[in-house]
Amino acid sequence: MKRRTTWLWFLIATCSFAAPQDAGWKKTVTETIPLYGHRNWIVIADSAYPDQSAAGIETIVSGADQIEVLKFVLAKLVQSPHVSPTVYTDRELNYLDDKDAPGISAYRDQLATLLKDRHTQTLPHEQIIAKLDQVSRAFHVLIVKTTLALPYTSVFMQLDCAYWPSDAEKRLRERMGSEK
């Protein structure tokens, strides 16, 4: 009987800790996206991603798989009429192999499938970190850490205005310049 009671308490404790954490990151993402606009960033990070100290950066731990978190965030962004992401991945990811990072090829395939219809750019990891450092001085960045333990797998999303394309902004600026 004692074994069953111990097992029951273990299940209760596990469920009570897992559910709030799951609900917590999803709730944070859901509440944050309406607040964010162009120039804000959302990062879906691997488990070794550092806790950056800039005041504009908020880091939360999801306790979830990275692909699951990325799918959730992208779905929320699709539902959002005001922002659209430009996705950045680390250039180093393209050069990793399964010998040094077992599972990286399968991860790259999953990521490519998930991002196939999105505007995606690659930059060296340190350049992306520098962009986050700079932007966090004036704008908020949300970092959602996941359980993924593969190098150079964080996905960085710079939000842009969904209803005002960059080519329209460029034409506007050109017209404004012609006023001089």
N, C-alpha and C positions, 0 to 999 in steps of 0.2 A: 504494500500500500504506500509506503514511504517513497518508493521509486516513482509511482504514478503521480503522487503529489508534487515531487520535485520536477518531474517532466512537465506537468501542467503549469507550474509556476514559471518554468523556463519558456514555454510557449507564450504565456501571457506577457512576460517581460519582453520577449523578442518582438511580438506583435505590437506592443504598446510603444516600443522605441522605433520600430521600422515605419509605422504609419505616419506619425507626426513629421519625421524627417522627410518622407516622400511628399507629404502634403505641404511641408514647409517650403521646399525649393520651387515646387509648382506654383504655390500661392505667390511667392516672391516674384517669379517670372511673370505671372499673369497680372499682378498689380504694377509691375515696373514698366512693362511695354507701353501702356497708355501714357505714362509720364514722360517717356523718352521720345526724342525727336531726332532730326538729322544732327549728326556729330556725336551722338552717344554711341557707345559700343557695348556689345554683349559677347562674352568669351565663354566657350564651352571647353573647359580645361581638363587636361589629364591629371592624374592624382599627385604628381610631383610638382605641379605648377606652384610657384611661390606665392605667398601672401604679400602682395605689394603694399607698400606703406603710404602711398599717395592718398590724400584725403578724399579725392574724387572716386576712388575705387572701392567697391564693396565686393567682398568675396564670401560666397556661401558654399556649403558642402552638400551635395545632393545625395551621396551614398548610392548613386545609380550608375548604370552603364552609360558610357558617353554617347553611343548611337541613340539610345532611348531619350536622353536629355536633348540631344541635337534635334531629333524628330519633333519633340514636344515644342521646343523653342521656335523652330521653323514653322510649325503649324500655327502657333500663336502669332507669329509675324505675318503669315499669309492672311489671317483673319483681321489683321490691323490695317485699316485703310490709310493710315498716315505715314507709316515708315516701311522701308524696304531695305534689306541688308545687302551690302557688298561683302563677300566672304573672302577672308584671307586664310591661307594655310602656310605653314612653314615650308620653305623651299627644301630644307633638309629632308623632309618626308619623302621626297621623290628619289632620294639617293640611299635610303635605308634598305637593307635586305633581311630576309628571314634568318640568315646565319647570325647576324648581330642582334636582331630584334624579332624573335619568333612570333609569328602572327601578323607582322606588319603588312604583308601582301594582301591577306584577307581583309585587314582593316582598310587599306587603301581602296580595295574594290568596293567595300560597303560605302565608304565615304564618297567615292566617285558616283555611285548609283544615287545616293541621297542628294548630291549637289549637282547632278547632271544638267539641270535646267536653270542654274543660278550663275550669276556673274561672279566668277571666282578668280582671285589673284594669288600668286605665291611671292613671298618675300623671305629673306633670311630672318630667322627667329629674332635675332637681336634688333633688327629694324622694326619689326612689329612691336616688340616690347618698348622700344623708344617712342613709337607712335602713341602707344597707350600712356606712357609716362607724360608725354606732352599734352595729349588731349585731356587727361585727367586733371589738369590744372584749371580747366574751365568747364569741363563737362563730366557727367557721371559715366562710369564704366561698371557693369555688373559682370562678375566672374563667377561661373557656376562650375565648381570642381566636381569631377566624376571619379569613378573607380578605375578608369583605364590606366594601365601601367605599361604604356609603350611610349618611346621618345618622340618628340616633335609632332604630337597628334592633336594639340589644341586647335580649336577652330575659332577664329576671330571674326566678328561681324560688326562692321561699321555701318550704322544706320544712316539712311538717306531719306529724303522726303519722297514718299510714294506717289504723290500727286503733282509734283513739280520736277520734271526731268532736267538733268544737267544741261542738255542742249538748249532747253528753253531759258535756263538761267544764263547761259553763255550769250544767247541772242539778246536778252534783256540788258546784260552788261555792255554789249556792243552798242546798243541803241543809246544807253545812258552816256557812254563815252563820246558819242557823236554830238551830244549837246554842247560840248565845249567850244 
